[in-house]
Amino acid sequence: MLGAELKLAAARLGGPTADTVFVGGGTPSLLGAERLCAVLEMVRDQFGLAPDAEVSTEANPESTSPELFDALRRAGYTRISLGMQSVSPRVLATLDRVHSPGARWPRPARRWLRASSMSTST
């Protein structure tokens, strides 16, 4: 379905080259590397990517791994936004998040990101 929407958008917009791609909302990292790479490939097929395009996605640190970051980098992703939804335990429970405000979960994910040479924000 996303591929069809991108094709329609490219036809309507005249297929401009994308210089920014943001895959976000929800928790895209739960899709896994294969699907996130497929999303970028669909964008590339319909619009093309500028040589210096910023290609970003959102991720919750607990749904990441070195393998995910490596696959995304190889596919063309350049930036990952690591999300922390709240520091309130009650809000986190409502959102069904597994981390706690005092947890050290971002550290491994940030270390993996540095190793992948992609930029990050939290």
N, C-alpha and C positions, 0 to 999 in steps of 0.2 A: 504494500500500500504506500509506504514512504517513497519508494522508487517512482511510482506513478505520480505522486504529488510533486516530486522534484522535476519530473519530466514536464508536467503541466506548467510549473513555475518557470522553468527555463524557456519554454516556448512563449509564454506570455511576456517575459522580461527580455527576450531576445538573447538569452544565454550569456549574460555578462560573466567574465571571469571572477571567481570568488577570491577576495583578498582576506576575508575573515569568515571562519566557520566556527559556530559554537553549538555543541551538542550538550544540551542541559535540560533541567527540569526533571523532577523525580530523582532517580539515582541511575544515570546512564551506565555507570560502571558495573551494575548488576547484569547488564546485557552480556558482559564478557568481551574478551578481545576480538573474537571472530565477528561478532555482530557489530561492534563499534567500528572495526576496520571496514566492514561492508557498508556501513552508513557513509563513511568518508569516500569510499570508492564510488558510491552512487552520486555523491556531490561532484566528485572529480569527473565522472562520465557526463553529467549533464551541464556543468558549468565550467569545468577546468579549475585549476588552482593557480593563483599567482605564485611566482617563484618564492616570494617572501611572505606568503600567506600565514596568518596566525590561525592555527587550528586547535581549538580548545574543547575540553569536555570536563564535566563535573564528576567527582568521585568521593564517596565516603571512604575514609582510610581503611575501615574494616572490610571493605569489599575490593581491596587492591592487593597486588603482588608484584614482585620484580618482573615476572613473566608478562603480566598485563601491561606494565609501563613499557617494556621492551617492544612488545608487539605494536602498541600504539605509536611509539616513536618510529618504528620501521614503516608503518603505514602512512606516516606524515603528520601525526599529531605533534604539536609543538608546545602545548601548555596544558596543565592539569590544575583545576581548581579543587582543592581538598575542602570538603564541607564539614563544618561543625554547626549543627542546627541550633543548639542551645547549651547553656551551662546549668539549666534547671533540671534536676532529676525527674521531676513530675512531667515536664514538657517532653523530655527524652522518652519516658515511659509511654506517653500518649502517642508519640511518633514511632514507637516500637524500635527505637535505636538501642543498640547493644552496648554502646560505650557509656562511660560515666564522666561527669565533668572533670574529675581529678585523674582520669586515666591518661596513660602515656601513649595512647594509640597513634597519635599523629607522627611520632618520631620514626618508627620503622618506615612508614609510607613516605615521609619526607626524605629519608636516607635513600630509599629505592629511587625516588624521583631524581635526586642529585646524581645518582649513578647512571640514570638513563639520559642525562643531559637535556631534559625538558625543563621549561620554566614552570613555576608553581605559584599559587596563591592560596591562602587559607581564609 
